[in-house]
Amino acid sequence: MPTPPRVLTVAGSDSGGGAGIQADLKTMLALGVHGMSVITAVTAQNSLGVRGAWELPAEAVTAQFRAVADDIGVQAVKTGMLATAEIVELVAGLLAGTGVPVVVDPVGVSKHGDPLLAADALHAVRTRLLPVATVATPNLPEVAQITGVRVATETDMRRAAAAILAHGPRWALIKGGHLPGEATDLLTDGTAEHWLRAPRHDNRHTHGTGCTLASAIAARLAHGDAVPDAVAAAKEYVTGAIAAGFPLGAGIGPVDHGHGMRKAGPS
């Protein structure tokens, strides 16, 4: 059997299985790539929120990365929760030498509003991590956290994209899920604009949407898609996952990463 494309996620673990490393690997499986992981932090969380978070030592992050990259190799990378300035700078340095597409999800807070990035790490995100990104995928609170730009309308999304691009990524995907109306995102490299729209599903179970979208983009890039095609395919996948999101525990349930696999049924 041929080896599938190989995608590495560098992110935190979600013990509830809806976001983080767990969501990334489920997404990668669903989209036909071999998922690998570098765990940066361990969280104790469930459908109600994050009870605690513990970052891993820098040497553990480096050892995981080198073990995968030096033997198996990677064709795309996705980053998520990096927790501290030290880990952000470390990961940025490791990624700078890969020569493969990098999707940066600049995770700042959880779905429940729990902080997942130290305040003093923002400078490293701006100056070290975003410059190595092929695509940066901030949501609106993350745009405000990184750039100070606050988005209230679709027109504001252009300003947000320009502010993110000023920090060096090749493409910015501004996720407009916090705005009313359709779920509208803006993808741009500063020249071309791609507006991606999808119906807003009446489903509160949306834990893991950001991780899932970024991982889906990385998976499609590993398959060889151009950035606009990869993002469009990822948007379609995550829209279906949101529509199929299910209750879990007493709070916000996860999106359904396997919705397409279940629709297809057994072979």
Secondary structure, 3 states (H helix, E strand, C coil): CCCCCEEEEEEEEECCCCCHHHHHHHHHHHCCCEEEEEEEEEEEEECCEEEEEEECCHHHHHHHHHHHHHHCCCCEEEECCCECHHHHHHHHHHHHCCCCCEEECCCCECCCCCECECHHHHHHHHHHHHHHCCEECCEHHHHHHHHCCCCCCHHHHHHHHHHHHCCCCCEEEEECCCCCCCEEEEEECCCCEEEEEECCCCCCCCECHHHHHHHHHHHHHHCCCCHHHHHHHHHHHHHHHHHCCCCCCCCCCECCCCHHHHHHCCC
